[in-house]
Amino acid sequence: ISQGNALSQHSLFFAGKVLATMGKKGKKKGGKDPIGVAMGKDEEYMYMSLQVETLERELQVKTAHAEEATRSEMELRAKVEQMEEDFRQEQSNTYAVTADMARQYKALQEELIYKINSLETQLTEQKEELDITSHELKELVRDKDEDIENKEDQINLLNERMNEMSSEFAGMLSETLDLMKGHISEKLSDNTLGDADAARPDFAQRLQDYSNKAYNAVSVTAKQDKGDSHAKAITSGEAAGSGGG
């Protein structure tokens, strides 16, 4: 651009020099320079040619400027279009990533909600099972206590009955012993042997010892039966407790 301006200025300067030279040649000797002397055809043609050349060079320079501006504009447009395309692509990618993340978040939220509901359902069921088990355990303990109490009542009744039977047996044994003593005494009184009086106290003592042993045997048997019944009641209560546990 600077070179074109310099050429235009040089052409105008050269045209001015030519015109000045032609004006000097047209002067008359001894007279003043005429004012407004017209140029000749050759001079006018040369001047016009120089003007045309100058304008053509200016046109070339401006055309180069216009082409440069057009090329710059096209490059800028291409950059803008590329940037817009990149922006649209980035926007599309952003939308895709955002939609995918939203979908993943929703799926995770639904999964967590399902797990929470399942755990709450399990907790409720376990609470209900615990309440039922606790109620059953209370009922089992109550039944076991009632069973033990009934067993103890039965044991007490049996003990009382055995004591009564033992007392009745002791009375019957005492009556039998008395009858046997009387019967034997009568037989011994009719005996004519000389040592009958000496043998009578010994025989009576043996009969008394036999009676005492029989009574003791009955008492020991009653006590053993009582202990066995109590042990059976305790064993039954422990078995019921183990079964409930």
PAPABA-672915 format. One record per residue: residue in one letter; y, z, x of N, C-alpha, C in turn. Coordinates in Angstrom, 3 decimals. Last residue first. Example, Ala and Ser with C-alpha at 12.3 -4.5 7.8 and 13.67 -1.06 7.14 Angstrom:
2
[s [-2.250 7.080 12.850] [-1.060 7.140 13.670] [0.030 7.870 12.900]]
[a [-5.690 7.800 13.190] [-4.500 7.800 12.300] [-3.300 7.800 13.200]]
***
This chain:
245
[g [-71.898 75.793 -37.321] [-71.157 75.328 -36.170] [-71.536 73.921 -35.826]]
[g [-73.832 76.017 -39.319] [-72.453 75.707 -39.733] [-71.647 75.228 -38.585]]
[g [-76.033 76.665 -37.748] [-76.057 75.419 -38.532] [-74.680 75.035 -38.975]]
[s [-75.196 79.133 -36.791] [-75.404 78.012 -35.862] [-75.419 76.697 -36.599]]
[g [-75.137 80.627 -39.200] [-73.900 80.418 -38.439] [-74.019 79.251 -37.467]]
[a [-77.824 80.557 -39.895] [-76.846 79.927 -40.809] [-75.541 79.658 -40.067]]
[a [-78.854 81.966 -37.739] [-79.254 80.568 -37.946] [-78.285 79.866 -38.853]]
[e [-77.684 84.454 -38.169] [-77.334 83.687 -36.967] [-77.709 82.229 -37.118]]
[g [-78.948 85.136 -40.622] [-77.473 85.001 -40.561] [-77.044 84.199 -39.350]]
[s [-81.636 85.263 -39.793] [-81.239 84.291 -40.823] [-79.738 84.054 -40.801]]
[t [-81.467 87.404 -38.011] [-81.848 86.071 -37.519] [-81.450 84.990 -38.512]]
[i [-80.811 89.448 -39.789] [-79.851 89.087 -38.730] [-80.150 87.682 -38.215]]
[a [-83.136 89.465 -41.340] [-81.837 89.207 -41.986] [-80.813 88.773 -40.952]]
[k [-85.062 90.111 -39.419] [-85.133 88.826 -40.101] [-83.812 88.474 -40.758]]
[a [-84.227 92.707 -38.796] [-84.165 91.656 -37.771] [-84.215 90.271 -38.393]]
[h [-84.749 93.961 -41.249] [-83.367 93.895 -40.757] [-83.209 92.799 -39.699]]
[s [-87.538 93.665 -41.318] [-86.712 93.065 -42.384] [-85.272 92.926 -41.935]]
[d [-88.301 95.142 -39.064] [-88.594 93.713 -39.138] [-87.740 93.021 -40.186]]
[g [-87.437 97.719 -39.793] [-86.837 97.047 -38.637] [-87.069 95.548 -38.665]]
[k [-89.145 98.173 -42.033] [-87.694 98.201 -42.191] [-87.004 97.475 -41.047]]
[d [-91.634 98.067 -40.845] [-91.290 97.066 -41.866] [-89.785 97.002 -42.082]]
[q [-91.379 100.306 -39.217] [-91.537 98.986 -38.612] [-91.185 97.883 -39.599]]
[k [-91.228 102.319 -41.183] [-90.090 102.095 -40.263] [-90.173 100.718 -39.610]]
[a [-93.722 102.060 -42.375] [-92.514 101.838 -43.187] [-91.315 101.560 -42.308]]
[t [-95.358 102.775 -40.228] [-95.463 101.430 -40.825] [-94.230 101.093 -41.649]]
[v [-94.566 105.422 -39.893] [-94.323 104.454 -38.818] [-94.379 103.031 -39.347]]
[s [-95.483 106.501 -42.358] [-94.058 106.543 -42.014] [-93.711 105.519 -40.939]]
[v [-98.278 106.120 -42.165] [-97.513 105.483 -43.259] [-96.036 105.427 -42.936]]
[a [-98.777 107.722 -39.948] [-99.075 106.288 -39.901] [-98.314 105.542 -40.991]]
[n [-98.093 110.229 -40.922] [-97.310 109.643 -39.828] [-97.532 108.142 -39.733]]
[y [-100.116 110.520 -42.846] [-98.714 110.497 -43.270] [-97.832 109.860 -42.191]]
[a [-102.367 110.514 -41.175] [-102.227 109.500 -42.224] [-100.775 109.372 -42.679]]
[k [-101.862 112.798 -39.646] [-101.942 111.466 -39.011] [-101.764 110.360 -40.031]]
[n [-101.958 114.803 -41.629] [-100.705 114.553 -40.884] [-100.716 113.174 -40.230]]
[s [-104.649 114.631 -42.377] [-103.590 114.375 -43.359] [-102.275 114.057 -42.667]]
[y [-105.905 115.371 -40.030] [-106.130 114.028 -40.578] [-105.041 113.635 -41.572]]
[d [-105.013 117.997 -39.860] [-104.633 117.017 -38.825] [-104.817 115.587 -39.321]]
[q [-106.313 119.086 -42.099] [-104.846 119.066 -42.034] [-104.351 118.048 -41.001]]
[l [-108.979 118.814 -41.308] [-108.514 118.123 -42.517] [-106.996 118.026 -42.540]]
[r [-108.994 120.518 -39.145] [-109.252 119.087 -38.959] [-108.757 118.268 -40.144]]
[q [-108.558 122.953 -40.437] [-107.565 122.462 -39.473] [-107.756 120.969 -39.231]]
[a [-110.855 123.184 -41.916] [-109.572 123.074 -42.622] [-108.484 122.522 -41.694]]
[f [-112.714 123.473 -39.871] [-112.805 122.311 -40.757] [-111.483 122.095 -41.501]]
[d [-111.914 125.953 -38.826] [-111.907 124.760 -37.984] [-111.944 123.507 -38.854]]
[p [-112.315 127.780 -40.949] [-110.961 127.498 -40.465] [-110.892 126.228 -39.628]]
[r [-115.258 127.455 -41.247] [-114.306 127.081 -42.295] [-112.890 126.850 -41.761]]
[a [-116.894 128.454 -39.239] [-116.611 127.006 -39.228] [-115.545 126.601 -40.226]]
[a [-117.115 131.163 -39.842] [-116.470 130.786 -38.573] [-116.079 129.310 -38.551]]
[d [-118.411 131.078 -42.251] [-117.061 131.648 -42.199] [-116.329 131.273 -40.919]]
[a [-120.894 130.059 -41.470] [-120.011 129.268 -42.352] [-118.587 129.795 -42.317]]
[d [-122.938 131.194 -40.000] [-121.709 130.813 -39.264] [-120.751 130.025 -40.142]]
[g [-125.027 131.605 -41.780] [-124.307 132.758 -41.250] [-123.007 132.398 -40.567]]
[l [-125.383 129.820 -44.843] [-125.488 129.903 -43.399] [-124.638 131.045 -42.893]]
[t [-125.156 129.388 -47.493] [-125.816 130.627 -47.096] [-125.950 130.793 -45.604]]
[n [-122.481 128.186 -49.436] [-123.369 127.967 -48.287] [-123.916 129.302 -47.814]]
[d [-120.586 128.616 -51.257] [-121.963 128.646 -51.734] [-122.965 128.494 -50.615]]
[s [-118.295 128.259 -49.802] [-118.556 129.609 -50.338] [-119.977 129.732 -50.836]]
[l [-118.345 125.579 -49.284] [-118.595 126.492 -48.172] [-118.886 127.907 -48.674]]
[k [-117.754 124.565 -51.765] [-119.052 124.272 -51.170] [-119.375 125.235 -50.061]]
[e [-115.179 125.595 -52.080] [-116.222 125.970 -53.032] [-117.594 125.722 -52.446]]
[s [-113.950 124.335 -49.973] [-114.037 125.801 -49.962] [-115.124 126.282 -50.909]]
[i [-114.067 121.729 -50.812] [-114.853 122.128 -49.631] [-114.993 123.628 -49.576]]
[h [-112.360 121.865 -52.982] [-113.731 121.447 -53.168] [-114.610 121.886 -52.012]]
[g [-109.969 122.684 -51.765] [-110.597 123.532 -52.778] [-112.060 123.202 -52.962]]
[k [-109.555 120.508 -50.046] [-109.698 121.862 -49.501] [-110.409 122.782 -50.504]]
[m [-109.337 118.454 -51.899] [-110.465 118.430 -50.958] [-110.687 119.807 -50.350]]
[l [-107.010 119.282 -53.159] [-108.256 119.184 -53.924] [-109.464 119.198 -53.008]]
[d [-105.262 119.123 -50.994] [-105.494 120.417 -51.659] [-106.798 120.405 -52.445]]
[l [-105.406 116.403 -50.483] [-105.825 117.367 -49.461] [-106.116 118.740 -50.080]]
[t [-104.345 115.390 -52.805] [-105.739 115.085 -52.451] [-106.271 116.074 -51.436]]
[e [-101.755 116.387 -52.594] [-102.601 116.799 -53.711] [-104.071 116.554 -53.401]]
[s [-100.997 115.044 -50.256] [-101.018 116.521 -50.264] [-101.901 117.033 -51.395]]
[l [-101.163 112.437 -51.105] [-102.013 112.879 -49.999] [-102.129 114.400 -49.964]]
[m [-99.228 112.420 -53.071] [-100.608 112.151 -53.436] [-101.560 112.630 -52.356]]
[g [-97.021 112.959 -51.426] [-97.390 113.880 -52.504] [-98.839 113.714 -52.917]]
[a [-97.092 110.727 -49.781] [-97.224 112.055 -49.175] [-97.623 113.083 -50.233]]
[f [-96.697 108.742 -51.693] [-97.968 108.787 -50.976] [-98.183 110.147 -50.338]]
[e [-94.105 109.367 -52.485] [-95.194 109.425 -53.463] [-96.551 109.528 -52.772]]
[s [-92.789 108.897 -50.045] [-92.777 110.245 -50.644] [-93.904 110.401 -51.649]]
[s [-93.335 106.212 -49.782] [-93.817 107.142 -48.758] [-93.856 108.567 -49.304]]
[m [-92.057 105.216 -52.012] [-93.506 105.071 -51.924] [-94.092 106.025 -50.896]]
[e [-89.407 105.891 -51.282] [-90.017 106.450 -52.494] [-91.539 106.384 -52.446]]
[n [-89.209 104.366 -48.989] [-89.080 105.826 -48.901] [-89.693 106.506 -50.128]]
[m [-89.506 101.860 -50.111] [-90.518 102.338 -49.176] [-90.446 103.846 -49.006]]
[r [-87.182 101.765 -51.686] [-88.497 101.683 -52.337] [-89.595 102.210 -51.414]]
[e [-85.246 101.920 -49.689] [-85.328 102.980 -50.701] [-86.692 102.991 -51.380]]
[n [-85.877 99.545 -48.399] [-85.996 100.829 -47.690] [-86.106 102.000 -48.676]]
[l [-85.330 97.720 -50.421] [-86.701 97.841 -49.909] [-86.912 99.156 -49.166]]
[l [-82.586 98.168 -50.660] [-83.466 98.417 -51.803] [-84.919 98.598 -51.363]]
[n [-81.771 97.394 -48.087] [-81.541 98.770 -48.545] [-82.444 99.123 -49.730]]
[i [-82.523 94.713 -48.155] [-83.136 95.612 -47.168] [-82.964 97.063 -47.601]]
[q [-80.855 93.778 -50.190] [-82.310 93.736 -50.376] [-83.023 94.684 -49.412]]
[d [-78.405 94.176 -48.908] [-78.709 94.885 -50.163] [-80.209 94.914 -50.421]]
[e [-78.730 92.437 -46.768] [-78.598 93.871 -46.507] [-78.880 94.690 -47.765]]
[k [-78.816 90.037 -48.184] [-79.973 90.465 -47.393] [-79.926 91.966 -47.107]]
[n [-76.243 90.033 -49.246] [-77.400 90.088 -50.151] [-78.651 90.558 -49.421]]
[e [-74.795 89.865 -46.857] [-74.612 91.024 -47.731] [-75.778 91.169 -48.708]]
[i [-75.663 87.372 -45.951] [-75.947 88.575 -45.157] [-75.820 89.832 -46.012]]
[d [-74.621 85.806 -48.032] [-76.061 85.836 -47.793] [-76.459 87.082 -47.001]]
[e [-71.898 86.266 -47.699] [-72.546 86.668 -48.957] [-74.055 86.770 -48.782]]
[d [-71.601 85.127 -45.163] [-71.311 86.552 -45.371] [-71.966 87.071 -46.654]]
[k [-72.302 82.496 -45.791] [-73.113 83.248 -44.831] [-72.880 84.751 -44.996]]
[d [-70.285 81.824 -47.570] [-71.677 81.828 -48.030] [-72.570 82.636 -47.092]]
[r [-68.102 82.041 -45.788] [-68.168 82.891 -46.969] [-69.600 82.973 -47.509]]
[v [-68.787 80.045 -43.966] [-68.663 81.429 -43.502] [-68.758 82.390 -44.683]]
[l [-68.709 77.840 -45.706] [-69.953 78.186 -45.024] [-69.929 79.635 -44.536]]
[e [-66.020 77.843 -46.465] [-67.049 78.040 -47.484] [-68.371 78.460 -46.851]]
[k [-64.882 77.348 -43.964] [-64.566 78.588 -44.680] [-65.623 78.884 -45.741]]
[l [-65.968 74.809 -43.472] [-66.295 75.928 -42.579] [-66.011 77.266 -43.255]]
[e [-64.795 73.332 -45.525] [-66.247 73.495 -45.505] [-66.661 74.656 -44.616]]
[h [-62.118 73.529 -44.678] [-62.517 74.072 -45.988] [-64.031 74.302 -46.028]]
[s [-62.302 72.209 -42.234] [-61.875 73.605 -42.268] [-62.290 74.264 -43.579]]
[t [-63.066 69.663 -43.121] [-63.961 70.431 -42.256] [-63.598 71.909 -42.266]]
[i [-60.781 68.953 -44.601] [-62.090 69.048 -45.274] [-63.053 69.898 -44.452]]
[d [-58.850 68.995 -42.551] [-58.711 69.885 -43.711] [-60.054 70.070 -44.425]]
[l [-59.902 66.981 -40.899] [-59.768 68.349 -40.395] [-59.635 69.349 -41.540]]
[e [-59.719 64.775 -42.596] [-61.039 65.223 -42.147] [-60.982 66.656 -41.626]]
[e [-56.906 64.676 -42.790] [-57.715 64.909 -43.989] [-59.108 65.403 -43.613]]
[k [-56.302 64.152 -40.105] [-55.799 65.371 -40.742] [-56.613 65.711 -41.992]]
[q [-57.550 61.668 -39.855] [-58.043 62.794 -39.065] [-57.547 64.125 -39.626]]
[e [-55.960 60.144 -41.611] [-57.389 60.315 -41.874] [-57.955 61.507 -41.113]]
[t [-53.464 60.334 -40.292] [-53.620 60.861 -41.651] [-55.095 61.105 -41.978]]
[l [-54.106 59.050 -37.889] [-53.667 60.444 -37.883] [-53.834 61.078 -39.254]]
[q [-54.717 56.482 -38.803] [-55.753 57.287 -38.157] [-55.378 58.765 -38.152]]
[t [-52.146 55.772 -39.762] [-53.291 55.822 -40.682] [-54.417 56.676 -40.099]]
[e [-50.701 55.856 -37.376] [-50.336 56.762 -38.463] [-51.480 56.896 -39.477]]
[l [-52.002 53.796 -36.017] [-52.070 55.162 -35.506] [-51.700 56.179 -36.577]]
[s [-51.287 51.615 -37.651] [-52.700 51.967 -37.458] [-52.840 53.401 -36.982]]
[n [-48.495 51.626 -37.385] [-49.098 51.851 -38.711] [-50.566 52.253 -38.587]]
[i [-48.337 51.074 -34.634] [-47.779 52.324 -35.166] [-48.396 52.639 -36.533]]
[k [-49.495 48.517 -34.539] [-50.121 49.636 -33.824] [-49.634 50.978 -34.375]]
[y [-47.615 47.095 -36.083] [-49.011 47.177 -36.521] [-49.729 48.347 -35.840]]
[i [-45.350 47.400 -34.468] [-45.330 47.945 -35.837] [-46.751 48.093 -36.358]]
[l [-46.223 45.987 -32.221] [-45.952 47.419 -32.112] [-45.928 48.078 -33.492]]
[e [-46.400 43.392 -33.328] [-47.586 44.047 -32.755] [-47.396 45.557 -32.665]]
[e [-43.737 42.921 -34.069] [-44.775 42.962 -35.102] [-46.029 43.661 -34.590]]
[q [-42.590 42.962 -31.485] [-42.170 43.939 -32.499] [-43.218 44.067 -33.602]]
[l [-43.830 40.744 -30.315] [-44.056 42.086 -29.761] [-43.682 43.165 -30.766]]
[a [-42.772 38.726 -31.974] [-44.222 38.947 -31.917] [-44.544 40.337 -31.378]]
[k [-40.043 39.009 -31.395] [-40.512 39.217 -32.763] [-42.012 39.492 -32.787]]
[y [-40.048 38.399 -28.667] [-39.583 39.717 -29.120] [-40.099 40.014 -30.531]]
[q [-40.940 35.731 -28.730] [-41.732 36.762 -28.051] [-41.338 38.168 -28.519]]
[r [-38.765 34.597 -30.129] [-40.114 34.532 -30.688] [-41.020 35.584 -30.053]]
[a [-36.698 35.093 -28.336] [-36.636 35.678 -29.682] [-38.015 35.677 -30.340]]
[m [-37.593 33.563 -26.179] [-37.458 35.012 -26.027] [-37.397 35.703 -27.387]]
[d [-37.449 31.011 -27.377] [-38.735 31.531 -26.898] [-38.690 33.050 -26.747]]
[a [-34.698 30.822 -27.896] [-35.653 30.782 -29.011] [-37.007 31.341 -28.599]]
[t [-33.731 30.907 -25.249] [-33.349 31.946 -26.215] [-34.323 31.993 -27.395]]
[v [-34.861 28.578 -24.208] [-35.219 29.879 -23.626] [-34.907 31.004 -24.611]]
[a [-33.603 26.683 -25.887] [-35.070 26.778 -25.846] [-35.516 28.141 -25.309]]
[y [-30.892 27.110 -25.327] [-31.382 27.302 -26.683] [-32.905 27.485 -26.696]]
[t [-30.932 26.406 -22.609] [-30.566 27.765 -23.013] [-31.061 28.082 -24.413]]
[n [-31.596 23.708 -22.769] [-32.514 24.637 -22.092] [-32.225 26.084 -22.500]]
[s [-29.319 22.798 -24.137] [-30.633 22.658 -24.757] [-31.646 23.617 -24.124]]
[q [-27.380 23.418 -22.203] [-27.311 24.041 -23.516] [-28.657 23.970 -24.237]]
[e [-28.225 21.737 -20.141] [-28.234 23.188 -19.928] [-28.183 23.934 -21.256]]
[q [-27.782 19.272 -21.440] [-29.122 19.639 -20.985] [-29.245 21.152 -20.784]]
[r [-25.026 19.397 -21.884] [-25.931 19.294 -23.025] [-27.358 19.697 -22.643]]
[f [-24.178 19.551 -19.194] [-23.871 20.641 -20.120] [-24.803 20.623 -21.326]]
[d [-25.059 17.096 -18.227] [-25.603 18.335 -17.645] [-25.367 19.517 -18.576]]
[e [-23.430 15.476 -19.828] [-24.879 15.386 -19.945] [-25.559 16.640 -19.387]]
[e [-20.921 16.271 -18.882] [-21.259 16.480 -20.286] [-22.766 16.421 -20.506]]
[m [-21.193 15.424 -16.220] [-21.002 16.846 -16.507] [-21.332 17.169 -17.970]]
[q [-21.418 12.691 -16.665] [-22.519 13.411 -16.040] [-22.427 14.913 -16.311]]
[e [-18.899 12.205 -17.811] [-20.105 11.954 -18.598] [-21.311 12.696 -18.023]]
[v [-17.299 12.906 -15.598] [-17.176 13.656 -16.855] [-18.417 13.467 -17.724]]
[k [-18.142 11.005 -13.751] [-18.336 12.431 -13.462] [-18.274 13.268 -14.741]]
[a [-17.337 8.690 -15.103] [-18.755 8.888 -14.802] [-19.051 10.362 -14.508]]
[r [-14.585 9.149 -15.149] [-15.320 9.071 -16.410] [-16.823 9.311 -16.188]]
[l [-14.089 9.059 -12.386] [-13.851 10.296 -13.126] [-14.594 10.320 -14.455]]
[e [-14.770 6.393 -11.928] [-15.514 7.463 -11.257] [-15.340 8.792 -11.981]]
[m [-12.863 5.163 -13.547] [-14.273 4.970 -13.835] [-15.127 6.054 -13.179]]
[e [-10.520 5.988 -12.213] [-10.749 6.388 -13.603] [-12.212 6.254 -13.976]]
[s [-10.900 4.747 -9.767] [-10.854 6.216 -9.825] [-11.126 6.720 -11.237]]
[r [-10.797 2.083 -10.646] [-12.010 2.589 -10.013] [-12.055 4.122 -10.034]]
[t [-8.171 2.058 -11.625] [-9.287 1.798 -12.542] [-10.597 2.338 -11.969]]
[a [-6.777 2.572 -9.251] [-6.670 3.528 -10.355] [-7.816 3.356 -11.337]]
[e [-7.543 0.304 -7.837] [-7.877 1.626 -7.303] [-7.827 2.692 -8.406]]
[e [-6.440 -1.638 -9.500] [-7.897 -1.606 -9.288] [-8.341 -0.239 -8.771]]
[a [-3.734 -0.970 -9.255] [-4.378 -0.898 -10.562] [-5.899 -0.822 -10.427]]
[h [-3.352 -1.437 -6.506] [-3.131 -0.087 -7.067] [-3.846 0.081 -8.396]]
[a [-3.907 -4.121 -6.482] [-4.768 -3.208 -5.711] [-4.621 -1.779 -6.211]]
[t [-1.760 -4.944 -8.059] [-3.130 -5.183 -8.524] [-4.112 -4.266 -7.788]]
[k [0.310 -4.197 -6.413] [0.169 -3.503 -7.689] [-1.227 -3.697 -8.283]]
[v [-0.221 -5.999 -4.289] [-0.194 -4.548 -4.046] [-0.401 -3.781 -5.345]]
[q [-0.069 -8.425 -5.630] [-1.323 -8.030 -4.981] [-1.382 -6.515 -4.757]]
[l [2.625 -8.338 -6.383] [1.591 -8.381 -7.400] [0.240 -7.962 -6.825]]
[e [3.817 -8.382 -3.907] [3.999 -7.179 -4.723] [2.929 -7.109 -5.830]]
[r [2.985 -10.933 -3.235] [2.511 -9.793 -2.443] [2.687 -8.481 -3.202]]
[e [4.343 -12.376 -5.193] [2.883 -12.425 -5.131] [2.321 -11.259 -4.339]]
[l [6.970 -11.764 -4.499] [6.451 -11.272 -5.775] [4.924 -11.296 -5.816]]
[t [7.073 -13.092 -2.031] [7.312 -11.638 -2.110] [6.746 -11.054 -3.397]]
[e [6.583 -15.688 -2.818] [5.649 -15.041 -1.894] [5.803 -13.529 -1.954]]
[v [8.829 -16.088 -4.411] [7.480 -16.177 -5.001] [6.471 -15.454 -4.119]]
[q [10.824 -15.806 -2.479] [10.754 -14.863 -3.594] [9.368 -14.867 -4.251]]
[l [10.183 -17.982 -0.881] [10.102 -16.636 -0.311] [10.040 -15.578 -1.419]]
[s [10.633 -20.011 -2.727] [9.291 -19.844 -2.159] [9.121 -18.450 -1.581]]
[m [13.359 -19.719 -3.141] [12.442 -19.483 -4.246] [11.014 -19.232 -3.744]]
[y [14.254 -20.409 -0.576] [14.546 -19.071 -1.123] [13.584 -18.727 -2.249]]
[m [13.352 -23.017 -0.422] [12.849 -22.025 0.522] [13.067 -20.614 -0.003]]
[y [14.860 -24.119 -2.489] [13.390 -24.144 -2.559] [12.787 -23.093 -1.632]]
[e [17.416 -23.743 -1.550] [17.022 -23.071 -2.785] [15.498 -23.026 -2.928]]
[e [17.287 -25.359 0.680] [17.521 -23.927 0.833] [17.091 -23.163 -0.416]]
[d [16.855 -27.788 -0.542] [15.859 -27.262 0.403] [16.003 -25.759 0.582]]
[k [19.135 -28.031 -2.086] [17.821 -27.984 -2.726] [16.758 -27.405 -1.789]]
[g [21.742 -25.775 -0.986] [21.109 -27.056 -1.169] [19.727 -26.894 -1.782]]
[m [23.891 -23.517 -2.681] [22.842 -23.838 -1.726] [22.305 -25.226 -2.032]]
[a [27.486 -23.484 -2.979] [26.153 -23.626 -3.572] [25.146 -24.016 -2.501]]
[v [29.803 -21.046 -2.174] [29.243 -22.348 -1.816] [27.826 -22.427 -2.356]]
[g [31.663 -18.954 -2.710] [30.740 -19.451 -3.734] [30.214 -20.819 -3.437]]
[i [34.389 -19.835 -0.762] [33.755 -18.794 -1.568] [32.879 -19.462 -2.617]]
[p [34.487 -21.166 2.534] [34.633 -21.308 1.092] [33.880 -20.204 0.373]]
[d [36.163 -19.808 5.244] [34.854 -20.014 4.584] [35.068 -20.142 3.100]]
[k [39.090 -21.690 6.392] [38.410 -20.476 5.921] [37.087 -20.823 5.241]]
[g [39.191 -23.951 9.248] [39.480 -23.508 7.882] [38.726 -22.242 7.534]]
[g [38.371 -24.841 11.712] [39.780 -24.565 11.486] [40.088 -24.113 10.099]]
[k [35.604 -26.653 10.515] [36.402 -26.217 11.651] [37.845 -25.996 11.250]]
[k [33.582 -25.398 7.837] [34.481 -26.422 8.374] [35.313 -25.846 9.494]]
[k [30.131 -24.403 7.521] [31.538 -24.069 7.676] [32.312 -25.268 8.253]]
[g [27.342 -24.737 7.344] [28.164 -25.442 6.347] [29.643 -25.159 6.489]]
[k [26.184 -23.090 9.201] [26.188 -24.515 9.466] [27.122 -25.263 8.529]]
[k [26.382 -20.641 7.921] [27.174 -20.890 9.120] [27.255 -22.372 9.432]]
[g [24.477 -20.888 5.909] [25.881 -20.740 5.536] [26.786 -21.025 6.713]]
[m [22.068 -20.924 7.321] [22.488 -22.130 6.613] [23.947 -22.057 6.225]]
[t [22.027 -18.292 8.184] [22.113 -19.369 9.166] [22.591 -20.655 8.507]]
[a [21.764 -16.885 5.784] [22.957 -16.663 6.633] [23.126 -17.782 7.629]]
[l [19.295 -17.792 4.941] [20.464 -18.115 4.151] [21.738 -17.934 4.984]]
[v [17.682 -16.679 6.933] [17.747 -18.139 6.763] [18.992 -18.533 6.002]]
[k [18.081 -13.950 6.506] [18.460 -14.550 7.778] [18.604 -16.055 7.637]]
[g [16.925 -13.624 3.957] [18.351 -13.365 4.149] [18.866 -13.993 5.442]]
[a [14.253 -14.129 4.546] [14.993 -15.031 3.638] [16.500 -14.843 3.794]]
[f [13.679 -11.934 6.173] [13.627 -13.277 6.738] [14.384 -14.267 5.866]]
[f [13.906 -9.873 4.309] [14.804 -9.876 5.475] [14.851 -11.278 6.108]]
[l [11.849 -10.533 2.585] [13.219 -10.552 2.087] [14.214 -10.606 3.238]]
[s [9.666 -10.164 4.356] [9.927 -11.491 3.760] [11.352 -11.581 3.242]]
[h [9.840 -7.412 4.895] [10.008 -8.373 5.995] [10.317 -9.761 5.466]]
[q [9.325 -6.331 2.397] [10.642 -6.115 2.986] [10.902 -7.111 4.132]]
[s [6.668 -7.171 2.157] [7.675 -7.620 1.183] [9.077 -7.464 1.765]]
[l [5.473 -5.796 4.288] [5.479 -7.259 4.288] [6.530 -7.793 3.333]]
[a [5.821 -3.138 3.395] [6.467 -3.581 4.655] [6.541 -5.092 4.714]]
[n [4.233 -3.089 1.152] [5.673 -2.875 1.021] [6.408 -3.356 2.269]]
[g [1.726 -3.458 2.393] [2.242 -4.464 1.461] [3.740 -4.320 1.274]]
[q [1.482 -1.090 3.887] [1.539 -2.367 4.584] [2.090 -3.459 3.688]]
[s [1.323 0.790 1.877] [2.492 0.832 2.779] [2.637 -0.475 3.527]]
[i [-1.204 0.000 0.836] [0.000 0.000 0.000] [1.255 0.000 0.871]]
***
